[in-house]
Amino acid sequence: MVCPHAVIRAKVFDPKLLSSAPDNFKSTEAKNSQFKGMKFTLQISPEDCTGCKLCVVSCPAKNKTNPKLKALNMVSQPPVREQESKNWEFFLGIPEVDRKELKLNAVRNIQYLQPLFEFSGACSGCGETPYVKLLSQLFGDRAVISNATGCSSIYGGNLPTTPWTFNKEGRGPAWSNSLFEDNAEFGLGMRLAIDKQLEYALELLDRLSSDIGKKLVSEIKNADQSTEAGLQEQRERIKVLEQKLKQIDKAEAKDLLSLIDVLTKKSVWILGGDGWAYDIGYGGLDHVIAQRRNVNILVLDSETYSNTGGQMSKATPLGAIAKFAAGGKRTFKKDLAMMAMSYRDVYVARVAMGANDAQVIKAFQEAEAFNGPSLIIAYSSCISHGYNLVHGLEQQKLAVQSGHWPLIRFNPDLDSEGKNPLQLDSKAPSIPLEEYIYNEDRYKMLTRTMPEEAKKLLKEAQEGVLKRWKLYERLASPFVKNEK
């Protein structure tokens, strides 16, 4: 799940397939009871691995025969490249696990979903791309993505190649890049266009119902597409519809054929960094979440303008050094989550994969299921923070433990059930802020150049973290019914 370049893949498969496997292709018995009698393989693409070591750091399993080793260990690439490249090619030919058979709220099952975002040009150990990869695994075969200019547009659209890909059915994300200042509106336009096309397609279905068959029309219009099984059933209906339309000699049939794809549920994602979401594109983002349209917004928050060299943004925390803040930023970080929650009808989540991977998956699924605007703010480790990104996941965990990055989910659907829509998914700060921030040069440098100022800003930042936590705690407290 944490691999930034999608080079580690897992599959379960029929043991009979091993009859044509290359020598030294590795597999073991699948231990999940759901896959009893099947084989399990973890395979790496040797020529695409960047050696970031995040897999080794995050893997919880130990080598029982040699305590000094873990289940995953780094080795020199050249000696294994030729053999593992053959293994990789064979592995790609093994069928993917049927998505509708998987419980996608379990972290262990995400590994079986094919990433439709792979081998990007992002920095080794990038903290943004695991979230983008997860998006592509969960919704990629029906995703429509509007990507703001920034790191994510550079590694996402390094033309003439692109890391966005497609599955064996030929389906994959539709991706386009827009400017810093209008990406949210660009994505909203995609949503409006899809909604209008769907409206017209449904109208054409009614007009042609006597030719198509009223039963099929009714099933297509009333299909439940909230599950993988429901989506697959709808796609089968659309195949039948396509064949019927090709036999109908009417202008309406040709029109419907050109729109047939919108009858499958589309997932619109507006994607970008904090420079876009907090700063240059904030006016547009605010406008879009106020429209009550079904769009999902993913903010990859590295707390700085990473793509242009690490300038200060409104996401940069108090006391951090950045370009144009050489003496440490003097104001608190903008609370984008709190501002979005004030609308009351926007789904909002703040997540950090290194702190709680299950919460990340839950937030993505809840956001996509919410029929309205959703906003996910994802902590993204970055080389501009000034430390070895092999420790990126640990830093994310410390950010949460210190209270700098409280994990939250705000689901307006809970309000209608009489429950508090705000849920705190992390505990009260348990470590001093300095145990988190002084692992990074963006904070540590100030202690060397302006030690007294650093001490003052640390004190102010620590007080701010605790005050904000108390505010969130009050807002997340259970509702109390007023009794007359």
Phi, psi and omega in degrees: 000328186269353183298117184292341185243009176058035181269347179259122182233152178232143174215151167246145189201165178294130180303336180299333182294341182288350181298334180250015182286149176295159174300142177075010173288128189262140175204164177213173179290136176289126186269341178292129183302334179297332184246034182302134179086000181255166178259152180235135176225135167256120183235144180244142172274102190296329184275353180251348178292134180263357179073031183288338176076006180297326179297318181295317181294320187273341183295125184277348187276145179252157174276112187290335181273339180217098184302339180286341181257158174252181178293328176245137180216146180280141174226164177294135186289314188309317182294335184254354189301310185297312181294314183291333175294321175294319178297320180298315180298319178295317181302318181299334180279348177287133181302145176290154176293139179296117185302324185288349178271356186256141171272107190275009172267000179259129182304319185296337182272345180296330182298338183272356179273127181294126175287134175255021173220112189213149171056047181287172177269020180292161178302150176299126181083014181309137180272350181275314192297331176301326178290320179295318178298317179299317176305315182292329179288318184283320189229005193300327184283359176219016183274143172238120193240128172254118188246121178292151172301141182149194180308313186295334177277333180285308178283344179272339183219049181281067185301147015276006175253166177209142177284347178285128186228195184221164181268185185292341175278357180085011180258140178198176181297143169265121191234138173213150183256139174232180184284167174307312195279344186227020184296320180297317179294325178300314178293322176299321178299322176298316180297315181297320180295316179297317180298319180291318178298319179296318179302315180290321179298319179293324176297317179294324177302316179296318181297326184259012187300325180291331178277322184279320186115122186297327181296313180296318179300314181297318180296319179293316184290329185253016183296137173273110182249029182274352180234165178297321179297317179297321178294317180295321178296320179295321179295325176293320177297321182292328174298318178296316179300317181301317180294321179294318183296326180293342180265355184258122183266070178221150179298323180298325180294320178294321177298315182293325176300323181287343183247002193302331184295332184286351178286347170267136183305132177253146179245109184267125180238132176251117194236138177178179182266182182289331177300321175287307191288322183272333191241267192298325182256011186298321180301319179290319179299314179299319179298317184291317181290345178275356185269351180062026176269155185278078176237150178246131183244124178246115179258116178270095193267101175261002175066023178193159173285086187294316189297332182252023170105008175090044175282158177296139171232176178290352175270351180289128184287161175303129175091351180277143176273139174204170174298135187074010172214052185294336178262019181087135180294136188259002180233157180290157175294139177296134180265085183296325180297314181297322180294320179290323180296335182297342176286338178073343181238028178241130174285132182226136174219144170242125189229160175208112186300323182290341182264321183202092183292326179295323179293326178299311180299316180299317181296316179299317182290319178294320180298316182290328180283337182290127183274074182169188180290140176228149182225120174246125178252115189249122177297124185235107176299146187212146179299336179290350177285340174084051171201166180290120186290357171299337179263013185301317182292322178294321178295323177298318179296317179294326178299321178286315182297329180280347183091356179295328186229075178294133179277128182221158166221128179241107185244105182302337179298332179291332180300319181292342178267005181080016180252159176291123181291342182266125178237129175271122182258005175230161183272170178302151180311130184242352177227153176297149180303324184295335177292338176268306192288328185277012167273354186239139182296332182296339174257319187296326182303324182293331179292341180266324184271324182219070188302320181292320179293322179298319180296319180294315182291326177298315180299315180295318180294320179297316178297321180295320179299315182291322178295318181294321179300316180298323179295312178299320181299317178295317182293333183267000181294151183301147177294144175246123181288135176278122179253130180281000000 
